[in-house]
């Protein structure tokens, strides 16, 4: 009789207190795989080791994502790498029964040729997804869009 009023779904409500821990557990394998494949964006910084001799040391850090709960921003420097990330993420989401909303996708780029169009088509899993392009001089709301 109770099922008439409440349909039980597999998963956890977004208001549950334990949800942040579950997202860490669920998403960690995906994030580790993307990092292992080095599909992110590499930031290089020159650091002065010895001022007297002007010795420089280069420090490289690869950044592949910005994640908070179920909001993921993929960071990379080529469309090929982005499509690779999207392919892996799509497989991961299907495997874990995670639903995403590709209509919320947006792509910030500094490619002036690409910015002439309002959108770009990228392979996402088994289909092609049209993604809105955002100019790098515009502000972007990352969470809760």
RAPE-V26698 format. One record per residue. N is the residue number from 1. PSI is psi in whole degrees, 0 to 359 (NA if undefined). OMEGA is omega as a letter, one per 20 degrees, with the letter a starting at -180 (NA if undefined). Layout:
N&PSI&OMEGA  N&PSI&OMEGA
This chain:
1&324&a  2&328&a  3&345&r  4&329&a  5&333&a  6&119&r  7&117&a  8&130&r  9&154&r  10&131&r  11&189&a  12&139&r  13&147&a  14&345&a  15&356&a  16&141&a  17&330&a  18&354&a  19&315&r  20&321&r  21&318&r  22&321&r  23&324&r  24&314&a  25&314&a  26&313&a  27&339&a  28&315&r  29&322&r  30&312&a  31&321&r  32&320&r  33&316&r  34&318&r  35&318&a  36&322&a  37&357&r  38&52&a  39&2&a  40&198&a  41&131&a  42&125&r  43&128&a  44&134&a  45&130&r  46&131&a  47&132&r  48&117&r  49&318&a  50&111&a  51&322&a  52&318&a  53&3&a  54&37&r  55&130&r  56&142&r  57&138&r  58&134&r  59&126&r  60&134&r  61&128&r  62&128&r  63&125&a  64&341&a  65&162&r  66&118&a  67&134&r  68&115&a  69&243&a  70&14&r  71&120&a  72&131&r  73&118&r  74&136&a  75&121&a  76&172&a  77&0&r  78&154&r  79&329&r  80&313&r  81&320&r  82&316&r  83&325&r  84&316&r  85&314&a  86&323&r  87&313&r  88&316&r  89&321&r  90&315&r  91&316&r  92&314&a  93&319&r  94&316&a  95&322&a  96&10&r  97&41&r  98&126&r  99&135&r  100&164&r  101&95&a  102&344&r  103&343&r  104&356&a  105&143&r  106&150&a  107&120&r  108&129&a  109&155&r  110&11&r  111&104&a  112&329&r  113&318&r  114&326&a  115&347&r  116&330&r  117&160&r  118&346&a  119&169&r  120&150&r  121&126&r  122&149&r  123&128&r  124&103&a  125&234&a  126&4&a  127&170&r  128&130&a  129&130&r  130&126&a  131&132&r  132&134&r  133&141&r  134&132&r  135&140&a  136&349&r  137&356&r  138&151&r  139&147&a  140&133&r  141&119&a  142&310&a  143&146&r  144&23&a  145&NA&NA
